[in-house]
């Protein structure tokens, strides 16, 4: 039996597009998370925790130069 054209067509993948990156898992104290959430709420676009951490790391690294 021949396979149908629909089954042999390449399916698109779901989820985020591939990005050259590595995942980093971080354990934070409740106090640090509270401070992070307070900082997030001061941002106009209310970033999620991962994005807030990325932004704060970038700010910290720029300030170090």
C-alpha distances in whole Angstrom, upper triangle without the diagonal:
4,7,9,13,14,13,13,17,20,21,25,27,30,33,36,35,36,39,41,43,44,44,48,49,52,54,57,60,60,63,61,58,61,62,59,58,62,61,58,59,62,59,58,54,54,52,50,52,49,50,54,54,52,55,58,57,57,60,62,61,62,65,66,66
4,6,9,12,10,10,14,17,19,22,25,27,31,33,33,33,37,39,41,42,42,46,47,51,53,56,59,59,62,60,57,59,61,57,56,60,59,56,57,60,57,56,52,52,50,48,50,47,48,52,52,50,53,56,55,55,58,59,58,60,63,63,63
4,7,8,7,7,10,13,15,19,21,24,27,30,29,30,33,35,37,38,39,43,44,47,49,52,55,55,58,56,53,56,57,53,53,56,55,52,53,56,53,52,48,48,46,44,46,44,44,48,48,47,49,52,51,51,54,56,55,56,59,60,60
4,5,5,7,9,12,14,17,20,22,26,29,28,29,33,35,37,38,39,43,44,47,49,52,55,55,57,55,52,55,56,52,52,55,54,50,52,54,51,50,46,47,45,43,45,43,43,47,47,46,48,51,50,50,53,55,54,55,59,59,59
4,6,5,6,10,12,15,18,21,24,27,26,27,31,33,35,37,37,41,42,46,48,51,54,54,56,54,51,54,54,51,50,53,52,49,50,52,49,48,44,45,43,41,43,41,41,45,46,44,46,49,48,48,51,53,52,53,56,57,57
4,6,5,9,9,13,16,18,21,24,23,25,29,31,33,35,35,39,40,43,46,48,51,51,53,51,48,50,51,48,47,50,49,45,47,49,46,45,41,42,40,38,40,38,38,42,43,41,43,46,46,46,49,51,50,51,54,55,55
4,6,8,9,13,15,17,21,23,23,24,28,30,32,33,34,37,38,42,44,46,49,49,52,50,47,49,51,47,46,50,49,45,47,49,46,45,42,42,40,38,40,37,38,42,42,40,43,46,45,45,48,50,49,50,53,54,54
4,6,9,12,15,18,21,24,22,23,27,29,31,32,33,37,38,42,44,47,50,50,53,50,48,50,51,48,47,50,49,46,48,50,47,46,42,43,40,39,40,38,38,42,42,40,43,46,45,44,48,49,48,49,53,53,53
4,6,10,13,16,19,21,20,21,24,27,29,31,32,35,37,40,43,45,48,49,51,49,46,48,49,45,45,48,47,43,45,47,44,43,39,40,37,36,38,36,36,39,40,38,40,43,42,42,45,47,46,47,50,51,51
4,7,9,13,16,18,16,17,21,23,25,27,28,32,33,37,40,42,45,46,48,45,43,45,46,42,42,45,44,40,42,44,41,40,36,37,34,33,35,32,32,36,36,34,37,40,39,38,42,43,42,43,47,47,47
4,6,9,13,15,14,16,19,22,24,26,26,30,31,34,37,39,42,43,45,42,40,42,43,39,39,42,41,37,39,41,38,37,34,34,31,30,32,29,30,33,34,32,34,37,37,36,40,41,40,42,45,46,46
4,7,10,12,11,13,16,19,21,23,23,27,29,32,34,36,40,40,42,39,37,39,40,36,35,39,37,34,36,38,34,34,30,30,28,27,29,26,26,30,30,29,31,34,33,33,36,38,37,38,41,42,42
4,7,9,8,10,14,17,18,20,20,24,25,28,31,33,36,36,39,36,33,36,37,33,32,36,34,31,33,35,32,32,28,28,25,24,25,23,23,27,27,26,28,31,31,30,34,35,34,36,39,40,40
4,7,8,11,14,17,18,19,19,22,23,26,28,30,33,33,36,33,30,33,34,30,29,33,32,28,30,32,29,29,25,25,23,21,23,20,21,25,25,24,26,29,29,29,32,34,33,34,37,38,39
4,7,9,12,15,15,17,16,19,20,23,25,27,30,30,32,30,27,29,30,26,26,29,28,25,27,29,26,26,22,22,19,17,19,17,17,21,21,20,22,25,25,25,28,30,30,31,34,35,36
4,6,8,12,12,14,14,17,18,21,24,25,29,29,31,28,25,28,28,25,24,27,26,23,25,27,24,24,20,20,17,16,17,15,15,18,19,17,19,22,22,22,25,27,26,28,31,31,32
4,6,10,12,14,15,18,20,23,26,28,31,32,33,30,28,31,31,27,27,30,28,25,27,29,26,26,22,22,19,18,20,17,16,20,21,18,20,24,23,22,25,27,26,27,31,31,32
4,7,9,11,13,16,19,22,25,27,31,32,33,30,28,31,31,27,28,31,29,26,29,30,27,27,24,24,21,20,20,17,17,21,20,18,20,23,22,21,25,26,25,26,30,30,30
4,6,9,11,14,17,20,23,25,29,30,31,28,26,29,29,25,26,29,27,24,27,28,25,26,23,23,19,18,19,15,15,18,18,15,17,20,19,18,22,23,21,23,26,26,27
4,7,10,13,17,19,23,25,29,31,32,28,27,30,29,26,27,30,28,26,29,30,27,28,25,25,21,20,20,16,16,20,18,15,18,20,18,17,21,22,20,22,25,25,25
4,7,10,13,16,19,21,25,27,28,25,24,27,26,23,24,27,25,23,27,28,25,26,24,23,19,18,17,14,14,17,15,13,16,18,15,15,19,20,18,20,23,23,23
4,6,10,13,17,19,23,25,26,23,22,25,25,22,24,27,25,23,27,28,26,27,25,24,20,18,17,13,15,17,15,13,16,18,15,16,20,20,18,21,24,23,24
4,7,10,13,16,20,22,23,20,19,22,22,19,21,24,23,21,24,26,24,26,23,22,18,16,14,11,13,15,13,12,16,17,15,16,20,19,19,22,24,23,25
4,6,10,13,16,19,20,17,16,20,20,17,19,22,21,20,23,25,23,26,23,21,18,15,13,10,13,14,11,11,15,15,13,15,18,17,17,20,22,21,23
4,7,10,13,16,18,15,14,18,18,16,17,21,20,19,22,24,23,26,24,21,18,15,12,10,13,14,11,12,16,16,14,17,20,19,19,22,24,23,26
4,6,10,13,14,11,11,15,15,13,15,18,18,17,21,22,22,25,23,20,17,15,11,10,13,13,10,12,15,14,13,16,18,17,18,21,22,21,24
4,7,10,12,10,10,13,14,13,15,18,18,18,21,23,23,26,24,21,19,16,12,12,16,15,12,15,18,16,15,19,20,19,20,23,24,23,26
4,7,8,6,6,10,11,10,12,15,15,15,18,20,21,24,23,20,18,15,12,12,15,14,11,15,16,14,14,18,19,17,19,22,22,22,26
4,5,5,6,9,10,10,12,14,15,16,18,20,22,25,24,21,20,17,14,15,18,16,14,18,19,17,17,21,21,19,22,25,24,24,28
4,5,5,6,9,10,10,12,14,15,16,19,20,24,23,19,19,16,13,16,18,16,15,19,20,17,19,22,22,21,24,26,25,26,30
4,5,5,6,9,10,11,12,14,15,17,19,23,23,19,19,17,14,17,19,16,15,19,19,16,18,21,20,19,22,25,23,24,28
4,5,5,6,9,10,11,12,14,16,17,21,21,17,16,15,12,14,15,13,11,15,15,13,14,18,17,16,19,21,20,21,24
4,5,5,6,8,10,10,12,14,16,19,18,15,14,12,9,11,13,11,10,14,15,13,15,18,18,17,20,22,22,23,26
4,5,5,6,9,10,11,13,15,18,18,14,14,13,11,14,15,12,13,17,16,14,17,20,19,19,22,24,23,24,28
4,5,5,6,9,10,11,13,17,17,14,14,14,11,14,15,11,11,15,14,12,14,17,16,15,19,20,19,21,24
4,5,5,6,9,10,11,15,15,11,11,10,8,10,11,7,8,11,11,9,12,14,14,14,17,19,18,20,23
4,5,5,6,9,10,13,13,9,9,9,7,11,12,9,10,14,13,12,15,17,16,17,20,22,21,23,26
4,5,5,7,9,12,13,10,11,12,11,14,14,11,12,16,14,13,16,18,16,17,21,22,21,23,26
4,5,5,7,11,12,9,10,11,10,13,12,8,10,13,11,9,13,14,13,14,17,18,17,20,23
4,5,5,9,9,6,6,8,8,10,9,6,9,12,10,10,13,15,14,16,18,19,19,22,24
4,5,8,8,6,8,10,11,14,13,10,13,15,14,14,17,18,17,19,22,22,22,25,27
4,7,9,7,10,12,13,16,14,11,14,16,13,13,17,17,15,17,20,20,20,23,25
4,6,5,7,11,12,14,11,9,13,14,11,12,15,15,14,17,19,19,19,22,24
4,6,8,12,14,16,13,12,16,16,13,15,18,18,17,20,22,21,22,25,26
4,6,9,12,14,11,10,14,14,12,15,18,17,17,20,22,21,23,26,27
4,7,9,11,9,9,12,13,12,13,17,17,17,19,21,22,22,25,27
4,6,8,6,6,9,10,9,11,14,14,15,17,19,20,21,23,25
4,6,5,6,9,10,11,12,14,15,16,18,20,21,22,24,27
4,6,5,6,9,10,10,12,14,15,16,18,20,21,22,25
4,5,5,6,9,10,11,12,14,15,17,18,20,21,23
4,5,5,6,9,10,11,12,14,15,17,18,20,22
4,5,5,6,9,10,10,12,14,15,16,18,21
4,5,5,6,9,10,10,12,14,15,16,19
4,6,5,6,9,10,11,12,14,15,17
4,5,5,6,9,10,11,12,14,16
4,5,5,6,9,10,10,12,15
4,5,5,6,9,10,11,13
4,5,5,6,9,10,11
4,6,5,6,9,10
4,6,5,6,9
4,5,5,7
4,5,6
4,6
4
